[in-house]
Amino acid sequence: MIEEVFSLTKSTERTVDKVIQDDNLDYIHMRFNRDEGLPLHLSNSNVYMTVLKGTLSIGLNDQDVTPYAAGTLLKIPFHTKMNVRNLHDELLELIVVKAPAPRNYQA
C-alpha cells in the first residue's frame, strides 16, 4: 500500500487526538462537551480549524468570543492568543491542521 490510513475517534467524551504529526503538518481531531475546551494559549503555527459539529466559541487575541457553526473553516495566524471553548449543549467536533508543523515553523 502506498497510502497510510488513520481513524478518527468516535467517542462522545473529551478528545484531543493527534492523528498525524510529521514534518509537514499536525492533524488533530478534537471533541468537547459543554464548558470544555483548551487552555488559553498562543498558536505555535498557522492554524486551520474546521468546525465539523456543534458551535465553536473562540476568542482570538483581545477580540470578544465569537461563535462559529458547523461547516466553518477558520485560518488563524501564527502567535495568536486562542481561547477555544464549547459554550453550547451540542458536542463540539473540530479538525485542527497546523502547517507548517510547529516544530519546523520559521517565524
N, C-alpha and C positions, 0 to 999 in steps of 0.2 A: 504494500500500500504506500502510496505517495503521501496521502493526507494523514494528519493527526486528527483524532476525534475526541471531543470533550463533551461532557454532560453538565447541564446546569442543575442545581439543586431545586427540588420541587416542594420543599418544606414550607410550612406557614410560620416557622419560627424565625427569629432574627438571624440573618445570614450575611456574612461578608466573605464571599468565596472567591479567592484569587485564582481564577480559572487558568489564565495564561500570564506568565511573567517571563519574558525573554528579552533579547537585546533590542527588539523593535518597539514593543509596547507592553502595557499591563492591561488585561481584560478582566474586569471584576464584576461579579454578579452580586447584587445586594438586595435584601428584603428586610423591611422594617415594619413592625406593627405600630399602632398609635403611640405617640410620645417616645418613640425610639429614633435613633439616628447616629451620626458620627460626632466625635468630639470636635470642637472648634479647632480648625487647623488651616494652614496655608497650603495651597495646591503646590505640589512638587514637580509638576509638568503641565503641559496643556491638557485639559480635561474635557472629554466629550461625554456628556451624561444623557442617557436616553431613559425617559420615564416609560416603562412598559405597562405598569398597572398602578392605579391609585393616583394620589396627588403629592408631588414633591413640594415641600416648603423649604425654601433656601434663601439665606441671607448672604450676600456677597459684599466683602469689604464693609463699608458703612451704610449700605443700602438697607431699606426695610426688607423684611422677609416677604418673598413673593411666591405664590402658589403656581405650580405648573402641572397640567393634567397629562394623563397617559397620551402618548403619541408625540410628546415634545422632546426635542433634542437641544441641549444647551452646550455651547462652546465656552469654556471658562479658561482664561489665560493663566499662565504660569504665575505663581506667587500671589494668588488671590486668596484673601481670607474667606473661608467657607464655613457656613453653619447649615448643615444638612439634617432635616428632620421630617418625620411624618406626623403631622398635626391632625390627621383625619382618621376616621374609623376603618376605612378600607386599607388592606395591606398595600404598602408601597413597594414596588419592584423596579429596580434600576439596573442598567448596564452602564458601567463606567469604563471608558477607554482612556488610558494615559499614554500620550505619544508626544515626543519620543519617550521611551522607558525612562522613568525618573532617575535611575542610576546612570543613564547616559546623557542626561539633559545638559546642554551647554547654554547657560543664560547669557 
